[in-house]
Amino acid sequence: MDPFEGEVPMTSLSHRLSHLETSGLIRLARVEPDLEYLFRHNLVQQAAYGSLLDTDRKRLHLAVGQALEQIFADRIDEMAASLARHFKEAGEEQKALTYYARAADTALATYANQEAESHYRCALDLSPSPAVRPALLVGLGEAVYRQGHFRQALGIWHEAIELHQAAGDLDSVATLYARSARASWFGGDTPGGLRLCLEGLQAVEGAAESQAIARLLHETARAYYFNGLSDRTRALCEQALEMAERLGAVDVQADTLTTLAVLRDEPTQRGIQHLRRAVALAEGAGFLAIAGRAYHNLGFMTNDLEGDLRGAREYFRRSMELARRQGSLSEVLTPLMADIGNTLSLGEIAAAEAMMPELESLVESLPNPDLARTVMITMQALIALMKGQSEEARRLLLAAQSRAREGGDLQALHNVNLELALSFLSQTRFQQVEDWSEVETWVHEAIDIANRGLGSQVSTLTALAAIRARQGRSGEAGRLLQEARTHAAARIAAWHEPAILSAQVELDVARQHWSQALAALEKVATYEADHGRRWHWAHVLQLAAEVHLRRGEPADLARAQELFRQARDTFHEIGSQRLGEEAGGRLATLRSELAARALAHGQAARELAVAGRIQAGLLPEAIPELPGWQLAAVLEPARETSGDFYDFIPLPGGRLGILVADVSDKGAGAALYMALSRTLMRTYAAQHPDRPGEVLTAVNRRLLGETHTGMFVTVFYGVLDPAEGSLVYGNAGHNPPVLLRAASTGGVEWLSRTGMALGVTENTAWEEGRQTFAPGDTLVVYTDGLPDAQGASGELMGTARLLEAARAHLGLPAAAMQQALLADVHRFVGDAPRFDDLTLLVVAREGLTAEG
């Protein structure tokens, strides 16, 4: 029976299907909702298909296509690709063209960009008429644009522009010029984008108002901005916005608001309002690319203008999410790079490094990665810089600078030049610089770009002010600082004040106004700490330590020691090991100098011996006994008196306060400060028996109100509940204690700082941490005399060695573990002189018995 002459009787069809199934050629796939058979192998299907004559094949494809049209009449968009293929094979090219175009448009609307590209190309292969071809080219250009093939998109759209111009369709011409300019910008040709915009405006000159004209006006404004011609940007933006609002062009409104928000003369809060409105408009209407751009700019303003790094991170990640939904690699890159930069600002070096492989993969997957590679190299340089790899950072920054210049990327060039200048200033501080010409060139170029609206005038002027201060040109430095303040007043930004204060420090140091420099540094340090910029905070501490040493007043040496120690510990904690080692080296040198001075000037031995006996009497007479727990503590003073102390404070409900502290100074003064601190801790522990944070706050307030010595004290104070096995604690700038989990688990928990040392500054609060002891867990609390113990070679014991020793002795009774740890420290120090007190406290929860 000929299958094309009529319907096959059901009995005959069933018989034939049964025969084919028995022969092993087909198999039953399903019964419900429709009976369905499949070939057992592709080769069988190919053989069957190949046995058909061409005319039969065409008739078969036509029959299938017509059947699909009838069966799936309500799902034509879903079936469009299959329909196109069948009608093409049937020789029905016009119908195939219609369905390929429909399938392509459907795929493009759902961001299936590769699928859309394939369908558009199939449609174009069918030689569409001049009336149909332009729309297919527009769609194909958009599909390849979203995949990052910007040069391809430009070529495709160029042909579409010519066709639309020939047809007199000026709206389509305007839209395509706007899209081409954006593609040129993403492709790294910023000047080319502006040329396309101006060419487009000329091509549609005299055209009536329309959404497309508004779109081209905005794109021209944006191109002016990125070419450093921001003075021409505002007027075009406002013209585009007014036209878009009149015509109801939501996408143009949102895109234009996003550009207006970042203009230098736009008030900060108004700019943020623009961006929030842009997000609402774009997301509400489904314009994901524009919404993503608005979220990115909102992240930038939240970061730069409000200083909210974590809030900015959320906006950048939302921008990335929208870009991924579109399948647009290029639009993922910009917020990803911003997110990495923010992560570095927060001092999360390891997290930023973990994000780099994705960035590098995305950049290398782009057809034209030059623009993105410049920023990627800059990110690599910043990571190297924060890890203390200054030479590698300089090499990468110079490579990025060269790329940015060649590509005309002014914004990237401004940022790279500023980083080069600031890193040079940091690395040559307190050194004689013979040749400033290269650094001055970088900064002047950055200032020129900033004056064109593509960078920070405040940052560049303060960098130049710092250079002039180093050169001894104080008058000029002062004038530049005043100019920077004027710009800062005109547009509020979070980072203006620390930039100005840092330049003021350079000027004060050059004039040897040490106290003014320290006052400014204290403000900068507070600012960096408040905004969570730990790497920058540690740098400020290190600089403050150097300034203290140069001022040389009685309390300065002790303060410098503490600042170097805090900087060292912070650098190590955030993964900047080389910078941590440098700060540690300065600390070791300073301690050696202090020891030499102490020997040279002698000591008031009798007075200190009396103070030492009084101080020893303040320590607990006996170690408390707690059922199921073991406690041990020891203090070994380096001299007659100690700045260290520990205590056990009985609290209501069977709880026990555990206290270890270290006063910043040594000698009789430190002993008195220690006695006062101990008394205050006991007083407020009784008033706040379950709130260690409140205890620290109250003691800090009293110390600042009743003492004026410049001393401070680091404190670890925890409240142990033996029944629950819990410890609530506050850590005021103290060395983080280590909680060693039972040997069976082998875990380690560091009880990190929850606030700064006591006696430093007012209006400070301490957070509280919480840990739970399982049977066999052991807590080791210590002062810096243990990790900072120095051997005969000058090498420090270090936290890593201390942790290794503690792990080795885990499982010993508390007293035995304490003795073993001290013995390890003594062996390491050997015959070398000891400069600091050793305090060690061990809290161990006994393990379970064999019966459970």
N, C-alpha and C positions, 0 to 999 in steps of 0.2 A: 504494500500500500504506500502510495506517495504521501508523505506527511504534510505536503503543502496543498493537497487537493481537497481536504476536508477534515473533519474531526475523526479520530480513530475511535471505534467502538470501545467502551470501557472493558468489555470482556477480553477483546483482542489485546488492548493495551496492558491489562493485568497479566495476560498470558506471556506477552513479550518481556515484560519486566521480570517476571518469575524466571523465564528462561535465561535472561542476562545475569540475574543474580545467581542462579545455579551454576552458570558457566564461570563465575568468579570475576565478572567484568564490572559489576556494580554492587553496592551494598545499601541496605536500608539505613538512612540516617535518622529519621524521626517519623512518627505517625501523626502527632498533634503539634500545632493546630492544622498543619497541612502535611500530606504525605510527601516525603522528600527522599530521593535516592542520590548517591554520590558515586562517581567513578572510584574504583579501588586504587587506581594509580594514575598519576598525571600522564604517563605514557599511553595509557588506554584512551584517555580523553584526547590526547594529541593525535593518536592514530585515527580515532573516529572522526575528528574534525578534519584531518588531512585527507580522509577518503571522500569528502564531499567535493562536488564540483563548485567552481567559483560562483556560478549562478545560484546553486543551492545554498551556498554559504551566505550570499547576500540576502536571499529570500528568508533564510533562517534568522539572520541578525535583524532583518526588518520585522519579522514576526515577533521576535523577542522584544524588540524596542517598543512595538505597538502594544504588546501585551503588558509590558511594564508601565506604559503610560496609562493604561486602563486600570490595572491593579493598584498602582500606587499614585493615583491621581491627586491624593491629598498629601503626598510626600515627594513631590517632584524635585524640590531642592536637594533632598537627601539622595535621590536616585539620579541626579543630573549627570554625574560623571559616568555612570554605567550606561545611561541613555545615550550620551554623546558617543561613547565607544561603539555601541551597537549600530547607531545610525551612520557613523563614519564607515564601519565595515560594510554596511548595506549600500553605501554610495550616496546616502542622503546627506550631503555635506552641509547644506543650509541648516537642516535640523541639528546636525552634529555641532555646528558652530554655535547655534543658540544655546544648546545644553552645555557645551564647554565654557562658554561665557558665564552661564548661570552657576555652574559648579565652581568656577574661579572666584566669582563674586561672593559666593557662600563661604568658601574657604578663607578668603581675605577678611571677611567680616568676623570670623571666629579665630583670627590670627594663626591659621594653619598656612603659614607663609610659603613654605616649600611646595605644598600641594597646590596652592593658588598659582604659584609661578608656573608649575607644570601644565595646569589647565589653560592658563593664558597663552602659553607658547603653543599648545596644541590648537587653540582657536586661531592664533595668528598664522599657523601653518596652512590653514584652510583658505587663505587669501580672502579675508573679509573685504567688504566694500569700503570705500573711503568714508562712508558715514559711520561705519562700525569700528574701523581700525583704531581711531584715536582713543576711544574708551578702553579698548583692550590694552593699548600701550600705557595708558594712565595706570590701570590696575597692575600690569606687569611691573612697571617702575616702582609702585608702592610695595609690591611683594619682595622685590630684590633689595629695596631700600631698607626694609625692616630686617633683612638678613645681614645688613652691613655692607652690601655691595654698592657703595655710593657712586662710584664711577660708572658702573653699569646703569644705575638708575638715571644718572645725568644724561647718558647717551639715549636711553629709551625716551625720556621725557622731552629731550630736544626734538626728536622726530614728532612726538605728539604736539609740541608747541607749533611746529611748522604747519601741521595739518589743521590745527584749530585756527591759526592765523589765516590760512587760506580760506577757511570756512567762515571767517569773521566772528568766531566765538571768542570774544575778548575776555569773558569771565573765566573760561577754561585756561586761556593763556596766562592770566594773572595768577590763578591758583598754581599752575605748573611752575611758573617762575619762582613763586614763594617756596614750593616744595624743593625745587632744584637748589635754591640758595641754602636751605637748611641741610640738604645732602652735601653740598660743597663744604659747609662748616663742619659737619660731622666727619667729612673725609680729610680734614686738616687744612683745607684751603680757605682760610678766613677772608683774605682779600677777594678771592674768587666769588665768595658768597655775596659780597657787597656789589661786585660788578654785575652779577646776574640780577640782583634786585633793581639796580639802576637801569639795566637793559630792559627789564620787564616793565618798569614804570614808563619808559619811553614807548614801548610797544603798545601799551593800553592808554596812552595819552588821549584825553578827551572822552574816555568811556564814562558811562553813567555810574553813579554810586551802586555798589553791590557788595555782597559778602566777600566775593573774591577780591575785589579791589581793596577792601578793608584788610583782608588777609595779607596782601602784598605790601600794603603800607606798614603793617606791623613788622613783617619780616625785614623790611628795609630799615626800620628803626632798630631792630635787634642787630642787624649787620653793622650799622653805624657804631653801636655800643661795643661790639667785640673787635672793631677795628680802631678803637681808641678815639672815636669821634662822638663822644657821649653828648656834646652840646647840641647835636642834631637829633638826638634820640627822642627827647620828651615830646616835642611838638608833633612828630609823626605818630608816637604812641597815642597821644591824646586825640589826634584826628582819627586814627584807626578805631579807638575805643568808642568815640562818639558815633561813628558810622555803624559799628557793629551793634551797638545798643539800639540804634534806630531801626536796624534791619533784623534784629533778633538773632544775630550770628553768635551763638553761645561759645563756640570754639575760639573765635577771634577775641571775644571779650576775655575769656579765661587766659589765653596766651598773652594778650597785651597786659593784663593786670600782673602777670608773672614777671614780665620785663620791667614794668613801671616800679615794682616793689624794690628792685635792687639798684635803682638809680641813686647816685650819691646825694642829690638834693632832695630826695624823698624822705619825709620824717619817718623815723623808725617805726612807731606804732602804726602809722598809716600804711607803711609798706607791709607789715605783718597782716593788717586787715585786708589789703589787696590779695595777699597770697591765700588767706583763708577763704575769701570769696571765690578766688580762682579754683581752689580745690573743690568747693561745693558745686560750682557751675560745671566743671569738667567731669567730675565723677558722676554727678547727677545725670549728665547727658551721655555718658559712656565714652568720653574722649580720654582714653587712658594715658596716651603719650603726654598730653598737656597736663593732666592731673599729676603724672609722675614728675614732670618738670617743676610744677608748682610745689610739690612736696620737697623736691631737692632744694629749691630756693628757700623754702620755709625752714628746712634744716640748717641751711647756711646762715640765715638771719638769726635763728634761735641760738646757734653756736656763736656767731661773730658779734651779734648785737646784744644778746641776753646772757651769753656765757654759760648756757645750759647744755653742756656736752652730751649728757645722756638723753635729754629731750630731743636734741638734734639727731642723735643716732636713730631714734624711732622714726623720724621723718625720712631720713635717708633710706632706711630699710623698707619703708612703705613705698618709696619711689622705686626701689629695686624690684619689689614684688609686682608692681604694676608693669614695669618693663618686661619682666619675665613672662607675665601673662600675654603680652603682645608678641613674645618671641623675638624681641629686638635686642640684639647683643650690645649694640652701641649705646643704647639708652640704659642698659644695666651698668655699664662701665662708670659713668659719671657719679652716681650715688655710691657705688661700691668703693671708688677711690676716696670719696668724701668720708665714708664710713671708716675706712682704714686710717685716714688722717685723724679722725676724731678718736679712734681707739688708741692711737699713739699719743695724742694729747692727754689722755687719761692715764698714760704710763703703762698700758697693757701691751707690752712689747710682744710677748709670746702670742697673744690673741691676734695682733696685727700680722705677725709672720704667718700664722695659720691661714689667714685670708689671702695671702699673696699668691699661692698657686692658682686659685680661681681667677684672680685678676690677670695673671700672666697667661693663663690658658685662653681667657676671653680676648685679650689683646692680640695674641698670635693667631687666633681664629678669624680675625677681621681681614678682609681683602686688602685694606689700606690701613695698617695699624700705626702709622707714623705719629699722628697726633696723640693717640692714647699711650703709645710707648714712651713719649716724653714724660707724661705724668707718672707712669709706672716706674720709670727710672728714678724720678724724684722721690717716690715713696720708698724705693729700695735705699736711696741715699739717707732718708730720714731715719729709717730703721738702723742703718749702720751708724749714723750719728748718735742715736740714743743708746746704742750699745757701746759707745766709746771708740768706734772704729773710724777715727777722724779722717785718715788718709783715704780710705775707701769711700767715705761719704763725699769728700771733695772731688774725687775722680768721677763719681756718678753724677754729682751736681753739675760739674763742668760739661759732661756729656749731654745732660738734659738741657743745659743752657744753649749749647750749640744747636741742638735739634729745634728748640723753641725759636731761636733766631732764624734758622733756615725756613721753618714753616710759618713764620709770621704770627706765631701764637703769643701775643703780647701778655695775656694774663699769666700764662705759664712762665714766661720770661721774667715778669715782675716777681713772681713767687720764688723762683729759683735764685735770682740775684739777691733777694733779701735773705734767703737761707744761707747763701754763700757768705754774705757780709756778716751776719750775726754769728755764724759758727767761727769765722775768723776772729771776730772780736772776743768771743768766749775763750778760744784756744790761746790767744796771745795776751790775755789779761796779766798785768804786772810785768810784762816783758817790753823790751825796747824794740820797736818796729822801724826798720830803716826805710822801707818803700811802701807807701800807701796807695800808689797810683792805681793798681788793679782793683783794689777794694772800692776806691772812690768811683771808678768807672762803673762798677756794678751798681752802686747805690744811686749815682746820678741817672743811670738808665732806668732804674726802678722808679725814681721820683718822676721822671718824664712820663712813664707809662701811667703812674698813679694820677698825675695831673690831667691825663686824658680820660680818666674815669674808670680805669681797669685795675685798680689796686688801692692800697691803703696809704694815704698821704701821711697819716700819723706815724705808721711803722717806718716808712722810708725816711721821714724827717728826723725821727729819734735815732735811727741808725747813723745818719750823717752827723747828728749832734754828738753821739758817742765817739765817732772818729775824730771830730774836731777837739773834743775834750782830751783824748789820748795824745793828740798832736800839740797840746798846750795852747790851743786857740780857744780859750775859755769864753771870751766875749762872743765869738761867733756861735759857739755851742749853746750859750744862753739864748741868743736870738733865735736859733733853730728850734729850741725847746719851746719858746714862746709861740712861735708859728705853729708848732705841733699842737699846742694847747688850744689855739684859736680854731684849728680844724676839728679838734676833738669836741669842742663846745658846739660846733655847727651840726655835728651828727654823732649822737651818742652811740658808743660801742663798748662792749664788755672789756675788750683788751686794750683800749686806749690808755687807761690809767696805769696799769703795770708797765706798758711800754714807755710811757713818759717818766715814771718813777725810776725805771732801770737806767734810762739815759741820764736822769738827774744823779743817780749813784755814780756813774762814770765821771760826771762833772765834779761832784763832791770829793771823790777819790783823787782826781787830778789836782784839786786844790788842797788836799789833805784835810778836808773837813770830815773827819772820821765819824763823829757822833751824828752828823746830819745824814751821812751815807748809811749808817746802821739804822737810823729811824726810817729811812725810805725802804731799806731792805726788809725791815720787819713788816711794813705794809704790803710789800710785794709777796713775801712769804705767806702772809695771812690770806691774801687774794688767791694765790695758787692753791693753797690747802683747801680753801672754801670751795673752789671749783674742781677739786679732785685731780689736779694736774701734778701728779706725784713726781714725775721726772723733773719738771721745771722747779718744783718746790725743793727737791734735793739740791739742784744746782744753785738756787738762791741761798740755801743754808751753807753750802760750801763757800760761796763768795762772802757771806757774812762772817764766816770763821776767819777767812783771810783778812778781812777788814778789822776784826777784833785783834788779831795778832799785830797788825800795823798800828793800831791805836795804843796798845800796850798798857792799858790801865790795870790795876790789881786784879779785878775780876775777869779780865778779858781772856786770859789763858784758859781758865776753867770753862768759860763759855765757848771758846773756840773748840776745845776738846769735845764738848757735848754736841756742837753743831757738826763737826766732822764725823762723829759717831752716828748721828742721825742720818746724815747724808749717805755715809757708807752703807748703813743697814737698809735704807730705802732703795738705793741703787741695786743692792743684792736682791732685795725682795721683788723688784720689778724686772729682773733679768738683765740689768746693765752691769755685768760682772766687772768689766774693765774699769769703768768709772768708780765702781765700788772699791776696787783694789787701789785706785789712785787716792780716793778719800781715806782709805785705811792706811795707806802709806804716809799720808800727811799726818794722820792721827798718831801713828807710831813715832814719827820724827818729833812731833810736838811733845809726846810723853817723855821721850828721851831728853829733850831740852828741859822739860819741867823737872825731871829727876836730877839733871846736872845742876840746875839752879838751886834745888833744895839742898843738895850736898854742899854747894858753894856758900850758901847763906846760913847754913846750920838750922837748927830747930830749937824751939823753946821746950826742951825735953821734959823739964819738970812740970811745967804747966800742962803739957799734952798728956803726960803720964797720969796726972790727977783727972784730967778730962776723960782719959781712957777708962779709968776705974769707975768714974761716975756713969759713963756710957755703958760699960759692961753690965752695971747693975740694972740698967733699964731693959735688958734682954730677958726673955722668959727664964725662970729658974728651972722649970722642968717642961718636958714635952708632954702635951695632953695625951691621954689614952682614950681611944675610941674603939669600941667593940667592932671587929671586922675591918679595922683600918690600921695602918702603920704610918707613923709620922717621924721625920728626922729633920734636924736643922743644925747648921753650923755657920759661924761667921769668923773668918780669919782676917783681922785688920792688917793692912800693909805697914802701918805705923802705930804709934801709941793710941791714936783716935781713928775712928772710922766714919765715913759718910754713909756706910751701909747700915741697915738694920732689918730685923725681922720680928714678927710677933704672932702670937696666937690669941685671939680675942673670943672668949666665951659669949655666945649669943642665945637669946630665948629659943625654946623649942629644940634644944639639943644641937643647934647649929654651931659652927665654929668659923670665925673670921681668920683668914690666912693672909698675912701681910709680908711682903718683901719690898724694900725700897732702897734708893741710892741717891744721896744728896750730891749735887754737882761739884761741890768743893771738898777740900780736905782740911784737916787741922781742927783747932778748937772751935772756930766759927761754924764749921760743918757739924761738929758734935752738938753744939747748941741748937742749930737748925734741925738736926735729927731729933733731938729731944722734944722740941716744939711740935714737929711733924707727928711724932709717935703719939704725943698727948692728944693732939687734935684728931688723929685717926681713931683713937679709942673713944673719944668723946662722941664723935658723930657716928661711929659704928653702932653705938648704943641707941642713938636717936633714929637711925635708919637701918635696922637689923637685917633687912632683906633687900636693900637697894644700894649696892656698892657704887653705882653711878652718882647717886645723891651724896654719898659720903665724900667722894672725890671732889664734887662741886663745892660742897661746904668747906672742906679743908683748903681748897684752892683760894676761896674767897678770904678766909681768915689769914692765910699766909701772905697774900698780897696786901691785906689791910694792916698787918702787924709787923711786917719785916720790910726792910729796904736795903737789902744786902746785894741784890743781883743774883742770889742763889736760887736754885729750884731743885725739885726732887722728882725722880721718876718712881712710880709706885705701881706694883701689882697687888690688887686687893680682891680676894674672892671670898664668897660665903659658901661654905661646904655644908650640905645637908646629908649627914651620914646615912640616915634612914632611906632617903630616896636615891642616894648615890649621885647627887647633882651638885654642880658648882656654878654659881652665878658670879661673874667677875667684871671688873673694870681694869683696863690697862692704860695707865697714864704715862705714855712715852717710854715704858720699860721694855727691856729685852723680852721678846715673846717667850713665855714658858712653853715647854713641849709636853704634850700628853701622849705617852707611849701606850698604845693598845696592847692587850695581852699577847704574849708570844705566839699564841695560836693564830692570831689575825695579822699581827705585824704592822698595823697602821700607825700613822703619826699625825697628830693634830697640833698646829701651832696656835697659841692663844694670842693673836696679834693685838697691836695697839688699838684701843678704842677712843683715844684722844691724846692730846699732848701732855707734857710733864706739868706738874703742879708748881705754881709760883711764877709762871711765865706771863700769862695775860688774863685779863678779866673776860667776863661774858663768854666763858667756854663751858661746854657740856661734854659729858663722857657717856658714850653708849655702853650698853651692857652685853656681854657675851654669855653663853650658856653651854656647858658640856656635861655629859653624863658618864660616870665611871661604870664600866662593867667589871666583874671580878677579874683581878689580875692586872687591871690598868694602873699605870703609875704616872704621876705628874712631877716634873722636875722644874723648879723655879730657881732662878739664879740672877746674880747681878753681872754687869759687864766685865767684872774682873776675871771671870772664867773664859769667855771667848776671846777676850783681849789679853790674856796672859801671854807674855812674850818670852820666847826661848833665847838662848845665847846668840843665835844667828839673826835675831831681829824678827823672825817669823812669828805670826800670831797663832794661838791655839785655834781660833775660828769656830764658828757655829757648826760647820760640817763635822769637824773632829769631835766636838762635844756631843753631837747627836750620835755619832758612831760609837763613842764610848758608852753613852747611856743605853743604847740598844744592846751593846755587848753585855751589860750588867743587868738587863731587864730580867726579872724573876727573883733576884736577890731580895732579902728583907730590906726595908727602907733604910735602916741605919747602915747596913752593909753596902748597899748601893751608893749611899752618900760617901762613905769612906773610900770606896773603889773609885768613884769619880774624882774626888779630891786627889787621890794618889796618882791618877792619870795626869791631872793638871800639874802636880808637883814634878812628875817625871819629865813632862814636856818643858817646863821652865828650867829645871836643873839648877845650876848655880847662878843663873842670871838674876839680877836684882828684880824684886817685885814692886811694881809701882801702884797697884790698885788692890782694894779689898776683895776678898772672896766670900761671897755668901751663897749658900746652897741649901735649898729646902726640898724635901722629897715627901710626897703624899702618895701612898699606895693602898689600893683596895685589895684585901686579901682574896685569893682565889677560892673557887668552890671546892668543897671536900669531895672525896671519892664517892660518898653516898649521894651527892647531888646538892 
